[in-house]
């Protein structure tokens, strides 16, 4: 349970740090006329990254249970 809590907290903190880092650089990969659209695009990118990390984590845990 300790690993799950630590991983969840680190993902939340990492997400917030990356989001504010992106805000400091005006959500760089998403160049557009409206800041809100850039923020939404950047947030979607971070959510996709979080989903990929969680999926890899789940697959790894399932692989450990099969052995």
C-alpha positions as CSV (number, residue, x, y, z in Angstrom):
1,X,0.0,0.0,0.0
2,X,2.9,2.3,0.7
3,X,4.2,2.0,-2.9
4,X,0.8,2.8,-4.3
5,X,0.4,5.9,-2.2
6,X,3.9,7.0,-3.0
7,X,3.4,6.5,-6.8
8,X,0.1,8.3,-6.7
9,X,1.5,11.3,-4.9
10,X,4.5,11.4,-7.1
11,X,2.3,11.4,-10.2
12,X,0.1,14.2,-8.9
13,X,3.1,16.3,-7.9
14,X,4.8,15.6,-11.2
15,X,1.6,16.5,-13.1
16,X,1.3,19.8,-11.2
17,X,5.0,20.7,-11.7
18,X,4.9,19.9,-15.4
19,X,1.7,21.9,-15.8
20,X,3.1,25.0,-14.2
21,X,6.3,24.5,-16.1
22,X,4.3,24.5,-19.3
23,X,2.5,27.6,-18.2
24,X,5.8,29.4,-17.6
25,X,6.7,28.7,-21.3
26,X,3.2,29.5,-22.6
27,X,2.4,25.9,-23.2
28,X,5.2,25.7,-25.8
29,X,4.3,22.7,-28.0
30,X,0.9,24.2,-28.6
31,X,1.3,27.4,-30.4
32,X,-2.0,29.3,-31.0
33,X,-3.8,32.5,-30.6
34,X,-5.7,31.7,-27.4
35,X,-4.0,30.8,-24.1
36,X,-7.0,28.7,-23.0
37,X,-6.8,26.5,-26.1
38,X,-3.0,26.0,-25.5
39,X,-3.6,25.1,-21.8
40,X,-6.3,22.6,-22.7
41,X,-4.0,21.0,-25.3
42,X,-1.1,20.8,-22.9
43,X,-3.3,19.4,-20.2
44,X,-4.5,16.7,-22.6
45,X,-0.9,15.8,-23.4
46,X,-0.1,15.4,-19.7
47,X,-3.2,13.3,-19.1
48,X,-2.2,11.0,-22.0
49,X,1.3,10.7,-20.5
50,X,-0.2,9.8,-17.1
51,X,-2.5,7.2,-18.7
52,X,0.4,5.6,-20.5
53,X,2.5,5.5,-17.3
54,X,-0.4,3.9,-15.4
55,X,-1.0,1.4,-18.2
56,X,2.6,0.3,-18.2
57,X,2.5,0.1,-14.4
58,X,-0.6,-2.1,-14.5
59,X,0.9,-4.4,-17.2
60,X,4.0,-4.7,-15.2
61,X,2.1,-5.7,-12.0
62,X,0.0,-8.2,-14.0
63,X,3.2,-9.7,-15.4
64,X,4.6,-10.1,-11.9
65,X,1.4,-11.9,-10.7
66,X,1.7,-14.5,-13.4
67,X,5.1,-15.6,-12.4
